[in-house]
Amino acid sequence: MKKYILHFTLLIFVIGCTKEINYLPENLFDYKLVKKLDGEEAKNFVNKLHFNDVTDLQNEIAFYQKENKNITIYITHYSSQEEALKDEIKMTDKISPENSVFIAGKYFQVNNKNVYECFGMGQAHYVFSSNGKLFWISVDSVTGRDFMKTYLELIES
């Protein structure tokens, strides 16, 4: 009986300690969420952005704003981290060539995580995978790396 109570108590403790990560909160540092897409709407937005069907997976897109600065976060959900990483590599390989609208693409370390950074369309863009999700974040070039450091602390804490 004591063993049963100990196991039950441990289970309750573990369940209570499980933290649900909110990847797209209403307020993200000084930025306010102004629009969020998910489901078919997000999938259609991503496919339209690429001028063809590139995903049939679950997607979320959040648009944040602070004064005249914008952040857009695209998240695609995968069944495993391995699948997310595979598509991360495929995506970064595809946007790396010189015929892309993105320039100066390279990986760098943020909080011990490999993050791909490139520039284009007036913003810095960051691509990485975490917890079975593939992220593409578009943010102001000047504050991009600082934002990434803080955002990764938020989602991987």
Secondary structure, DSSP 8 states (H G I E B T S, - for coil): -HHHHHHHHHHHHHHHH-----SS-SEETTEEEEEEEEHHHHHHHHHHHTTS----S-EEEEEEEETTEEEEEEEEE-SSHHHHHHHHHHHHHHH-STTSS-EEEEEEEETTEEEEEEEETTEEEEEEEETTEEEEEEE-TTTHHHHHHHHHHHH--
